[in-house]
Amino acid sequence: MLPDLLAAVERLPVAGALKASFYAYPLVNALHILSIGMLVGAVVLMDLRILGLARGVEREPFLHLMRVTAALAFPVAALTGLTLFSVRARDYAANPAFQAKLALLVLAGLNFWAFRRIAGRAAAGAPYPPAAKALAALSIALWLAVLVAGRFIGFL
């Protein structure tokens, strides 16, 4: 059943358009890379600020800007990623690096959920509890691992 579903994904019009156009695939790929850079850059900067770096920058306005940046970049990264996936869905689904990337994305999402639960209880402007700081450090590691796994997709 899954192979049939993946084959159907590869027959979607968007996959055909990416395969048929000289420009479409590289442009979607470039947009995917740009949005990932914005997302990971915003998340890492946010996490570093939570960990206490750049204390000279007002915390709340900076974190708000990084949250907005990440919130705008994530759906673009997801949409372009799904579009690129459609071209070779069966190959990607079987690729260990792709599988690792998806697992790491789930872990990053769970880490974000846990952080919001812990940090959301703190008063605005109050220091983050040690557990929140630990999750911020884990977030950096997870998102860097997502990047590495993504780069390995094309080599496995």
N, C-alpha and C positions, 0 to 999 in steps of 0.2 A: 504494500500500500504506500509506504513512504517513497520508494523509488518512483512510483507512478505520479505522486504529488510533486516530487522534485522535477520530474520530466515535464509536467504541466507548467510549473513555474518557468522553466526554460523556454516554453512556447508562448509565454505572455508577450503581448505587443511591445512592451518596454524592452524586453530582452532582445527581440528582433530588431528594434530600432537601434539599440546599442551595437549590435552585431553588424548592422547594415551601414552605419554611418562612420566615416573616417574620424569625425570630430567628437561624436557623442560620448563614447566610452572614456577617452582621455579627459574630457571636460568634467564629466561626472566624477571620475576618479580624483581629479584635482580639487573639486568641491568637497569631496569626502575627506581628503587629506587636510584641506583648509579648516573644515569644521571640526575635525578631530584635534587639530592643533589648537584651535580656539577653546574647545572643550577641556582638553587636558591641561592647557596652559592656565585657564581660569581656575580649574579645580586645584591644581598644584599651588598656584599663588594663594588661593583661599586657604588651603590646608597649611601652608607655611605661615600665613598670618595668624591662623588659629594656634599654631605651635609657638607663636611669640616672635617671629621674625618681622622686621619692618614695623617696629613699635611706633616709629615716627609718623606712620600713616594712620589716620583715624580708622579704627576697626570697622565700625558699622557701615559707613558709606562705601568703604572698599569692599567689604564682603557682599554688600548689596550689588555693587557693580559686577563683581565676579559671578554672583548667582544669576544675574540677568544674562550675562555673557554665556554661561554654561547652559542656561535654560533655552537660549536661542540656538546655540550650536548643537546641542544634543539631538533635537529632532532632524536637523539637516544631516548630521552624521548618520543617524539611523536610516533615514529615507534614502540617502545616497548609497549607504551600505547594502540595504535591501535591493536597490536597483542593480548594483554591481553583482550581488549574489545571484540575481535572476539569470545572468548570462551563463553561468556554469554551476547551477545549484547542486547537481549531483556530485560534481568534483569537490566543491567547497564543503558540502555536508560530510564528506568522507575524510576531509583533510584534518589531521590532528591539531594543527596550529589554529585552524578555524574553530574547531571544537573547544580548544583551550581559550580562545578569545571570547567565545560566547559564555563559557563557564566563568571566566574572570569578570565579564560584564555583569553577570548575575551577582557575583560576590561583591562587586563595587556598588551595585544597587542596594544590596542588603546592608552593606557597610554604611551607605548614605542614610538608609532608613534608621539604622541603629543610632547613628550620630544625631539625627534630627530628634529622636526620642530622648536621648540623653541631654543634648545641648538645648533643646527646646524648653526644658524645665528651668534653666538658669535665667536669671533676670538680665534684661538688656544691659550690656556693658559690663556685666559681672565676669570675672575670670572663668574660663572654661574648666570643667572638672577634668581630672587626670584621665578618666575613661574617654572623654571626648577628644582629648589630645592624642591618645593612643589610636583612636579611630581615624583621626586626621592623618597620622603617620601611616597607618595601614592604607588609607585612601591613596596616598601618593604611591605607595608600592604597587597597589592593585592597578592603578591607571597606567603606570609605567609598564607593568606586565602586559596590560591590554595592548599597548603600543608595540611591544616586542613580539607578542604573539601575532598581531596583525601583520607585521613585517615578514614574519616567517611563512605566512600563508602561501606566498608566491614561490617559495623555495622548497616546499615539501610536496 
